[in-house]
């Protein structure tokens, strides 16, 4: 699943570890999500969306025609 988590994190100047701490997950999990190697659980996807003040659809692209909007 494609996503803009890395872009949103970078806009805030957070390291992967800082984002991981805010989400209560490991830094490795954040890295895996950002690189598309791991799709977050629905509760984690909601937590990410809430943290960045965006909808899940704005952050994650299900690659079936629904696209994640680019960070502005």
C-alpha positions in Angstrom: 0.0 0.0 0.0 1.4 3.3 -1.0 1.3 6.2 1.5 2.6 9.6 2.3 3.6 8.9 5.9 7.3 9.8 5.3 6.3 13.1 3.7 4.0 14.0 6.6 6.6 13.0 9.1 9.3 15.0 7.4 7.1 18.1 7.2 7.0 18.0 11.0 10.7 17.4 11.4 10.1 14.2 13.3 12.5 11.2 13.1 11.1 7.7 12.6 11.7 7.1 16.3 9.7 10.2 17.3 6.8 9.1 15.1 7.1 5.6 16.5 7.0 6.9 20.1 3.9 9.0 19.3 2.1 5.9 17.8 3.4 3.5 20.5 5.1 1.2 17.8 8.7 0.4 17.0 10.8 2.5 14.7 11.1 -0.6 12.5 7.3 -0.6 12.1 7.3 3.0 11.0 10.1 2.3 8.5 8.2 -0.8 7.2 5.0 1.3 6.7 6.8 4.2 5.0 8.5 1.8 2.6 5.3 -0.1 1.8 6.7 -3.4 3.3 4.0 -3.5 5.9 0.3 -2.3 5.8 -0.8 -1.0 9.2 -3.7 -2.5 11.0 -6.9 -0.5 10.8 -6.5 0.9 14.4 -2.9 2.0 13.6 -4.0 3.6 10.3 -6.7 5.5 12.3 -4.1 6.6 14.8 -1.8 7.8 12.1 -4.6 9.7 10.4 -5.6 11.3 13.7 -2.0 12.3 14.5 -1.6 14.1 11.2 -5.1 15.5 11.1 -5.9 13.8 7.8 -8.3 11.1 6.7 -7.0 7.6 6.1 -7.8 8.1 2.4 -5.5 11.2 2.2 -2.6 9.2 3.7 -3.0 5.7 2.2 -3.5 4.6 -1.4 -5.2 1.2 -1.7 -3.7 0.9 -5.2 -7.1 0.0 -6.6 -7.9 3.4 -8.1 -8.1 5.4 -4.8 -5.0 7.7 -4.6 -3.4 9.3 -1.6 -3.4 13.0 -2.1 0.0 14.6 -2.1 1.0 16.5 1.0 0.6 20.2 0.4 
